[in-house]
Amino acid sequence: MKKTLAVLTLLAGAVSGYSQGQIQTTDYGNTDFQITIWSPTTAALATPGAGEVTGNTAANNSLTGTSDIPAGTQTYPGSVPLGGSATGATSPTDYGNANLWSTQLYAAAGSGAAASSLTAVAGTVAGFFTNPSALGYPGLYDQTSTVATFNGTGSPTVAAGSPVTVAIAAWYNGGGAYTSLAAAQAAKMPWGMSTTGSENTTGAPNTPPDLPGPGEPQTLAGGITSFSLNSAVTVPEPSTIALGLVGASAFLMRLRRKA
């Protein structure tokens, strides 16, 4: 009897492990999903803190050397794809230095969940390619851990076969100074988030589906597309603020003397 209970307990644990929903998170080498992440557009630079653009570009994009999947018609005036090099200035305007930019998967249980309800999925922070190759061009994030498991540990809980809503976020990491999207937002650094997409997960040992792209067979609602970042919001340095206060005080004192 005790042996039977032990076996049943082990089987229950195995079923539990296999019932966790999973999804592929890679941005390259797929047959039905590939997006490009762009720097702020000219319009976004003109209006700091706003101006994000979303949507896939046409096939055979000359700037990235590859194509968005599925192909679209969006353009990103004044933008360049993030990454492609391992060197450059350590500033929020150095879009070619792959080491200064990060991405992470965001998710919520269910189909068509609001973007505001999505939370960061632990273990899915990724960088960008530093050396363009057949599988790595600027604008494509380099996800080393290619499967996200929604088991409630740093992620929403989603049973295998149940739908999940996902999106990709990207931000300026300052060479490791900002390790999360929230930290970059608080520091008013460039950041952006894709549109959302939903699809049914699978569980091991089944091969997890790719991230949902618009119009793809496995996509239940919406679809993740390429996107650009918002521009940084310039915050005056303390010294600048102090000088401004000194100038204002002097002006007020002058007015008092004239009176």
N, C-alpha and C positions, 0 to 999 in steps of 0.2 A: 504493500500500500504506500509506504514512504517513498519507494523507488518511483512509483507511478506519479505521485505528486511532484517529485523532483523533475521528472521528465516533462510533465505538463507545465511546470513553472518555466523551464528552459524554453519550451516551445512557445509559451506566451511571450517571453522576452524576445525570441527571434521574430515572431509575428509583429511585435511592437516596433522592432528595429526596421523591419521591411515595410511598415505602414507609413513611414515618414515621407512626405512629398519632397521631390527633388526637381531641379531644373539646371540646364547647362547655362553657364554665364560668360562663355568666351565670346570675343568680338571678331574673330577671324577664323578662316578655315571652315566656315559653315556653308551649307547650301541654301539656307533660307533666312539668314540673319547676319547683317554686318552694318555697323553705323560708323560715322565719323564725328568726332567732337572738335568743335571749332573755337577759335579765340573770339572775343567780342567783335561784332560787326561795326562798321563805321557809325551807324545810327546809335549803337549802344555806347560807343566811346563819346558821342556827343551828349548823351544823357546818362551819366554815371548811375549805376544801380538799376538800370532798366534796359530793355531792348533785346531780350533773348529771342532767337529765331529757332524754329524746329522744322524738321522735314528732311527727307532723304534727297540727295542730289542725283543727277543723271549718271548713267553708266559711264565707265572709263573716265573718271574725273582726273584731269591732268595734274591737279595739285597733290593728290594723294597717291596716284599711281594705281589705284584700285577703284572699285565701285561700291556704292551702297547697295545692300540687298534687303528688300527689293528696291530697284532704282526709282527715283522720284524726279521732281522738277524744281526743287528748292535751290536757291542760291544764297551765298553768304558774302555780300559785298564788303570788302575790306578785311575779311577774316583769313586766317591761316590755320591749318590743322595743327593740333597740339602735338608736341614731341618731335622725335626724329633725330635728336642729338643728346649728348650727355654733358654738354658744356654750355656756358652762357652766363650772363649776369643773373644774380639772384634777386630778381625783381618781378612783380606781378605782370610786367609787360614783356617778359622774355618767354614767349610762347613756344619757342623751339627747344628749350631745355626740358627734356622729358622728366627729369628728376624733380621738377618743381610742381608737378601736377598729379593729382590722384583721382580715382573714381571709386565708387562703391555702389553695390546693389541695394535698392530699397524695396520693401515688399509689405503686403497686407493680405490676409486671408480673404478669399472670395473673388468674384469676378466684377470688374468695373468699380473697384474701390476708389474713393477720392484720393487725389495725390496727397492731400494734407494728412491722410490717415496712414501713409506709408512710413515705415521705420527702417533704420539701417540694419542690414544683415551682417552679423559678425563673420569675420573670415573672408570677406569679399572685397576688401580694399585692394586696389590694383594701381599700377603705374602705367606709363606709356612707353612705347618702343624707342630705344636710343639709336638703333642701327637699322634703317629700313632694309627689308629683305622681301622675299617672295611671300612671306606670311606676316610681315610686320611693316606697315607704312605709318607715316605721321597721321595722327588723328584716330588711330586704333588703340584701344587700351590693352595692356598686356596682363591678362588675367591668368596667374599661375595656377590657382586652384579653380578648376573649371566647373565644379558642381556645387550648388548651394543646397543645403538640406534644411528644410523648414520644420525643425523639431522643438521649437520653443526656447532653445538655448541661444540667446542673442538673435533671435529671429521669430517671426510669427509661427504659430503651430498650424500646419496644413497637412492633412492626411493624404497619402498617395492616391491619385486619381481625382482629388479635389482641386478646384481652381485657386490660383494665386494671382494677385495683381502686382506687377513689378515696374520699376523704372531705374534708370542709371543716373547718378549724380556725379558731378565733377567739380573740382575746386583747386585753387592755388594753395599748395601745402607749405610754401616758404622754405623748402629744403628740409622739411620735417618739423617745422614750427607749428603747423596746423594739421593735426592728425585726423580731423573729422570735418564733415561739411559744416556742422554747427560752429566749430571753432573758426573756420574761415568766414562764415557769415557774421559772427560776432566781431571779427576784426575788419569787416567790410572789405574783404578780398574778393577777387573775381570767382564766380561760381555759376553753375547752371544745372538744370535737371531736364531729362528727356520727358517726352510724353509717356503716358502709362500704357501698358498692355497686359492682357490677362490670358491665361491658358491653364489647362489641366496639368497637374504635376504627375510624375510617376514615382514609383518606389523601387529600390534595389531588389533584384538584380537587373531590372529593366533599364534601358538607356534613357536618361532624362531628355526631355525635349529641349530644343534651343529656345532662347529668349523670344518672345512673341514680336514679330514684325507685322506691320499693317498689311492686311489682306492675305496673310499666310494661312494655310489649312488648319494649323493647331491654335491659331489666335482666336480667343473667345470674344474679346472686346478690345477696342483701341489698337495700340501697337506702338512699340518703342521705335523712335526715329532718331536720326542725327540731330544734333542741336549745337547752338553756340552758347558761350558764357555771357553772363551779365558783366559789365565793366566794373572796375573797382570804384568804390566811393571814397574820394579823397578826404581824409580827415586832417585838419590843420594841426601842425606840430605845436606842442605846448609853448615853445618859444615864440611862434607866430601869434598865438592867442595872447600871450603876455604883452608883446609889442603892440598889439591892437588895443589892449586895455590901457596901456600907458598913453598911447596917442589920443584915445577918447578922453582920458582924464585931463590931459593937457588942454584939449580943445574946450572942455567944460570950464576949466579954470580961467581960460582966456575970455570966455563969454561972461563970466562972473565979474572980472575986472572991468570989462567994458560997461557993464550995467552999473 
